[in-house]
Amino acid sequence: MQHLVGELYRDEDLYDANDFLEEPCEFSFKGDPAIAPPTMAIDWSLRGGPLTVPPAKSLVGAVMRKMLLFSVGGALLFSGCGTSLSSKAQFSDPSRFTYTRIYCTPDKETHFENVTVELSKTNVAPPASPSYVGGNHPSSRTLFVGHDANWGAHDLQNHLLHPAPAAQFVVNLAGVFSVTTTDGETRRFSPGNVVRVEDTAPCKGHITVVGDAPGFLLFAR
C-alpha cells in the first residue's frame, strides 16, 4: 500500500495539488492511487483528521465515488487544504511556529509528527521592536548542503534507508524534498519548511529524494 503526500490522482494521470496553490500544503492519500479501483476504500488523512471514501458497491456507486473524490480534491485545492494545512495559515500567527519532527521508537522504526512551538515577545535585537521568540535549541554548527536533481531516487528504488548523521534542524532553502519514514509515510517539503531529524543510529532512518531541480538545505546541529 502506498502513502503519498501532496498528490491527487485521477485514473492513470497524476495531479499535484501544489501546482494549483500559491503556497504548498500537505495532505495524505492512502491506498493505491495509480489504480484506485471502485472496490478499494480511499483514505484522505488531513492534519485535522481522517476522511474515508468507502468502496463502491455498484457502477452507479463507482461514479458517485469518483465524483466524491473530485469534490474532496477540489475542496482541498480551493480551501488551501484547510486551515490547519495551508502555509498561509501556518505563518499567519507570529506567536506560533509548526515544524515536522522525525523521531525513532524503541523498535528502531521512524515516524513523523508535527510540533508547534509557542513564541513569546522578546527584545531579541534591541533597540529594534520586540519579536516573537521561542524553541531555544543549542546549536554549535551550521552547514549549507546542495543536492543534485533526483538525488536519492536510487535509494528509494532499492529501499535504502539512512539514519540522520546528527540530531539537527533541517531548513529547506530551495527545491522539493520527499522524505519517507519506515512506517511507510511520505511527506513532501518545499522551501521554507523546517524539519527536526532525530533518527540517528541505531535507528533505521529514512529515505530522502530530491525533485526534478537541485535542492538546497541548511543544517543546524
Secondary structure as a PSIPRED ss2 file (coil, helix, strand):
# PSIPRED VFORMAT (PSIPRED V4.0)

   1 M C   1.000  0.000  0.000
   2 Q E   0.000  0.000  1.000
   3 H E   0.000  0.000  1.000
   4 L E   0.000  0.000  1.000
   5 V E   0.000  0.000  1.000
   6 G C   1.000  0.000  0.000
   7 E E   0.000  0.000  1.000
   8 L E   0.000  0.000  1.000
   9 Y E   0.000  0.000  1.000
  10 R E   0.000  0.000  1.000
  11 D C   1.000  0.000  0.000
  12 E C   1.000  0.000  0.000
  13 D E   0.000  0.000  1.000
  14 L E   0.000  0.000  1.000
  15 Y E   0.000  0.000  1.000
  16 D E   0.000  0.000  1.000
  17 A H   0.000  1.000  0.000
  18 N H   0.000  1.000  0.000
  19 D H   0.000  1.000  0.000
  20 F H   0.000  1.000  0.000
  21 L C   1.000  0.000  0.000
  22 E C   1.000  0.000  0.000
  23 E C   1.000  0.000  0.000
  24 P C   1.000  0.000  0.000
  25 C E   0.000  0.000  1.000
  26 E C   1.000  0.000  0.000
  27 F C   1.000  0.000  0.000
  28 S E   0.000  0.000  1.000
  29 F E   0.000  0.000  1.000
  30 K E   0.000  0.000  1.000
  31 G E   0.000  0.000  1.000
  32 D C   1.000  0.000  0.000
  33 P C   1.000  0.000  0.000
  34 A C   1.000  0.000  0.000
  35 I C   1.000  0.000  0.000
  36 A C   1.000  0.000  0.000
  37 P C   1.000  0.000  0.000
  38 P C   1.000  0.000  0.000
  39 T C   1.000  0.000  0.000
  40 M C   1.000  0.000  0.000
  41 A C   1.000  0.000  0.000
  42 I E   0.000  0.000  1.000
  43 D E   0.000  0.000  1.000
  44 W E   0.000  0.000  1.000
  45 S E   0.000  0.000  1.000
  46 L E   0.000  0.000  1.000
  47 R C   1.000  0.000  0.000
  48 G C   1.000  0.000  0.000
  49 G E   0.000  0.000  1.000
  50 P E   0.000  0.000  1.000
  51 L E   0.000  0.000  1.000
  52 T E   0.000  0.000  1.000
  53 V E   0.000  0.000  1.000
  54 P C   1.000  0.000  0.000
  55 P C   1.000  0.000  0.000
  56 A C   1.000  0.000  0.000
  57 K C   1.000  0.000  0.000
  58 S C   1.000  0.000  0.000
  59 L H   0.000  1.000  0.000
  60 V H   0.000  1.000  0.000
  61 G H   0.000  1.000  0.000
  62 A H   0.000  1.000  0.000
  63 V H   0.000  1.000  0.000
  64 M H   0.000  1.000  0.000
  65 R H   0.000  1.000  0.000
  66 K H   0.000  1.000  0.000
  67 M H   0.000  1.000  0.000
  68 L H   0.000  1.000  0.000
  69 L H   0.000  1.000  0.000
  70 F H   0.000  1.000  0.000
  71 S H   0.000  1.000  0.000
  72 V H   0.000  1.000  0.000
  73 G H   0.000  1.000  0.000
  74 G H   0.000  1.000  0.000
  75 A H   0.000  1.000  0.000
  76 L H   0.000  1.000  0.000
  77 L H   0.000  1.000  0.000
  78 F H   0.000  1.000  0.000
  79 S C   1.000  0.000  0.000
  80 G C   1.000  0.000  0.000
  81 C C   1.000  0.000  0.000
  82 G C   1.000  0.000  0.000
  83 T C   1.000  0.000  0.000
  84 S C   1.000  0.000  0.000
  85 L C   1.000  0.000  0.000
  86 S E   0.000  0.000  1.000
  87 S H   0.000  1.000  0.000
  88 K H   0.000  1.000  0.000
  89 A H   0.000  1.000  0.000
  90 Q H   0.000  1.000  0.000
  91 F C   1.000  0.000  0.000
  92 S C   1.000  0.000  0.000
  93 D C   1.000  0.000  0.000
  94 P C   1.000  0.000  0.000
  95 S C   1.000  0.000  0.000
  96 R E   0.000  0.000  1.000
  97 F E   0.000  0.000  1.000
  98 T E   0.000  0.000  1.000
  99 Y E   0.000  0.000  1.000
 100 T E   0.000  0.000  1.000
 101 R E   0.000  0.000  1.000
 102 I E   0.000  0.000  1.000
 103 Y E   0.000  0.000  1.000
 104 C E   0.000  0.000  1.000
 105 T C   1.000  0.000  0.000
 106 P C   1.000  0.000  0.000
 107 D C   1.000  0.000  0.000
 108 K C   1.000  0.000  0.000
 109 E C   1.000  0.000  0.000
 110 T E   0.000  0.000  1.000
 111 H E   0.000  0.000  1.000
 112 F E   0.000  0.000  1.000
 113 E E   0.000  0.000  1.000
 114 N E   0.000  0.000  1.000
 115 V E   0.000  0.000  1.000
 116 T E   0.000  0.000  1.000
 117 V E   0.000  0.000  1.000
 118 E E   0.000  0.000  1.000
 119 L C   1.000  0.000  0.000
 120 S E   0.000  0.000  1.000
 121 K E   0.000  0.000  1.000
 122 T E   0.000  0.000  1.000
 123 N C   1.000  0.000  0.000
 124 V C   1.000  0.000  0.000
 125 A C   1.000  0.000  0.000
 126 P C   1.000  0.000  0.000
 127 P C   1.000  0.000  0.000
 128 A C   1.000  0.000  0.000
 129 S C   1.000  0.000  0.000
 130 P C   1.000  0.000  0.000
 131 S E   0.000  0.000  1.000
 132 Y E   0.000  0.000  1.000
 133 V E   0.000  0.000  1.000
 134 G C   1.000  0.000  0.000
 135 G C   1.000  0.000  0.000
 136 N C   1.000  0.000  0.000
 137 H C   1.000  0.000  0.000
 138 P C   1.000  0.000  0.000
 139 S C   1.000  0.000  0.000
 140 S C   1.000  0.000  0.000
 141 R C   1.000  0.000  0.000
 142 T E   0.000  0.000  1.000
 143 L E   0.000  0.000  1.000
 144 F E   0.000  0.000  1.000
 145 V E   0.000  0.000  1.000
 146 G E   0.000  0.000  1.000
 147 H E   0.000  0.000  1.000
 148 D C   1.000  0.000  0.000
 149 A C   1.000  0.000  0.000
 150 N C   1.000  0.000  0.000
 151 W C   1.000  0.000  0.000
 152 G C   1.000  0.000  0.000
 153 A H   0.000  1.000  0.000
 154 H H   0.000  1.000  0.000
 155 D H   0.000  1.000  0.000
 156 L H   0.000  1.000  0.000
 157 Q H   0.000  1.000  0.000
 158 N C   1.000  0.000  0.000
 159 H C   1.000  0.000  0.000
 160 L C   1.000  0.000  0.000
 161 L C   1.000  0.000  0.000
 162 H E   0.000  0.000  1.000
 163 P C   1.000  0.000  0.000
 164 A E   0.000  0.000  1.000
 165 P C   1.000  0.000  0.000
 166 A C   1.000  0.000  0.000
 167 A C   1.000  0.000  0.000
 168 Q E   0.000  0.000  1.000
 169 F E   0.000  0.000  1.000
 170 V E   0.000  0.000  1.000
 171 V E   0.000  0.000  1.000
 172 N E   0.000  0.000  1.000
 173 L E   0.000  0.000  1.000
 174 A E   0.000  0.000  1.000
 175 G C   1.000  0.000  0.000
 176 V C   1.000  0.000  0.000
 177 F E   0.000  0.000  1.000
 178 S E   0.000  0.000  1.000
 179 V E   0.000  0.000  1.000
 180 T E   0.000  0.000  1.000
 181 T E   0.000  0.000  1.000
 182 T C   1.000  0.000  0.000
 183 D C   1.000  0.000  0.000
 184 G C   1.000  0.000  0.000
 185 E C   1.000  0.000  0.000
 186 T E   0.000  0.000  1.000
 187 R E   0.000  0.000  1.000
 188 R E   0.000  0.000  1.000
 189 F E   0.000  0.000  1.000
 190 S C   1.000  0.000  0.000
 191 P C   1.000  0.000  0.000
 192 G C   1.000  0.000  0.000
 193 N C   1.000  0.000  0.000
 194 V E   0.000  0.000  1.000
 195 V E   0.000  0.000  1.000
 196 R E   0.000  0.000  1.000
 197 V E   0.000  0.000  1.000
 198 E C   1.000  0.000  0.000
 199 D C   1.000  0.000  0.000
 200 T E   0.000  0.000  1.000
 201 A C   1.000  0.000  0.000
 202 P C   1.000  0.000  0.000
 203 C C   1.000  0.000  0.000
 204 K C   1.000  0.000  0.000
 205 G C   1.000  0.000  0.000
 206 H E   0.000  0.000  1.000
 207 I E   0.000  0.000  1.000
 208 T E   0.000  0.000  1.000
 209 V E   0.000  0.000  1.000
 210 V E   0.000  0.000  1.000
 211 G C   1.000  0.000  0.000
 212 D C   1.000  0.000  0.000
 213 A C   1.000  0.000  0.000
 214 P C   1.000  0.000  0.000
 215 G E   0.000  0.000  1.000
 216 F E   0.000  0.000  1.000
 217 L E   0.000  0.000  1.000
 218 L E   0.000  0.000  1.000
 219 F E   0.000  0.000  1.000
 220 A E   0.000  0.000  1.000
 221 R C   1.000  0.000  0.000
